[in-house]
């Protein structure tokens, strides 16, 4: 029995999907000094893939896109092994 077949009984259970655009590090002082309009530079470029995460694990990679006026993700790769998100 494949993993997909084993999970079939759970196919209607909702899961929360999170997309990680990037990360940055700040000191506590920098965090306390944040003001409206501040820009935080992330560790990824505009055209870099983003992480698609479920329950804290990266399950896929994707590219940002706009669909019906909303941000979306075009999945470019489904990962075989899970990695920690972020």
C-alpha positions in Angstrom: 0.0 0.0 0.0 1.4 3.4 -1.0 1.6 6.4 1.4 -1.1 8.1 -0.6 -3.4 5.1 -0.3 -2.7 4.9 3.5 -3.8 8.6 3.8 -6.9 8.2 1.8 -9.2 7.9 4.9 -7.9 11.3 6.0 -8.4 13.0 2.6 -11.2 15.3 3.9 -9.4 16.5 7.0 -8.4 20.2 6.6 -4.8 21.3 7.1 -3.4 24.8 7.3 -0.9 25.6 4.6 1.7 28.4 5.2 3.9 30.0 2.6 7.3 31.3 3.7 8.6 34.2 1.6 11.9 34.5 3.5 13.5 35.3 6.8 15.7 37.9 8.4 17.4 38.4 11.7 17.1 41.4 13.9 18.5 42.4 17.3 16.0 43.1 20.1 17.0 46.7 19.7 16.2 46.8 16.0 12.9 45.0 16.8 12.0 47.6 19.4 12.9 50.4 17.0 10.6 49.2 14.3 8.2 51.8 13.0 5.4 52.0 10.5 7.0 52.2 7.0 10.1 50.3 8.0 11.4 47.8 5.4 12.7 44.4 6.4 15.0 42.8 3.8 14.5 39.1 3.5 17.0 36.4 2.6 15.5 35.6 -0.7 15.3 37.3 -4.0 12.1 38.4 -5.8 12.2 35.5 -8.2 13.4 32.8 -5.7 11.1 29.9 -4.9 9.1 30.1 -1.7 8.5 27.3 0.8 5.0 25.7 1.0 4.7 24.3 4.6 2.2 22.1 6.4 2.5 21.6 10.2 6.0 23.1 10.3 7.4 21.0 7.4 8.3 22.1 3.9 6.2 19.9 1.5 6.7 21.8 -1.7 8.4 24.7 -3.5 6.6 27.3 -5.6 6.7 30.7 -7.3 4.5 33.7 -6.4 1.8 34.6 -8.8 -1.4 36.7 -8.9 -4.7 34.9 -9.5 -7.9 36.8 -9.6 -6.3 39.8 -7.9 -4.9 37.7 -5.1 -1.5 36.3 -4.3 -1.1 32.7 -5.1 1.6 30.0 -5.5 2.4 28.0 -8.6 3.8 24.8 -7.2 7.1 24.0 -9.0 8.2 21.0 -7.0 6.6 18.6 -4.5 9.3 17.4 -2.0 9.8 13.7 -1.3 11.4 14.4 2.1 10.0 16.9 4.6 12.3 19.6 5.9 11.7 22.1 8.7 9.9 25.1 7.5 11.7 28.4 7.3 
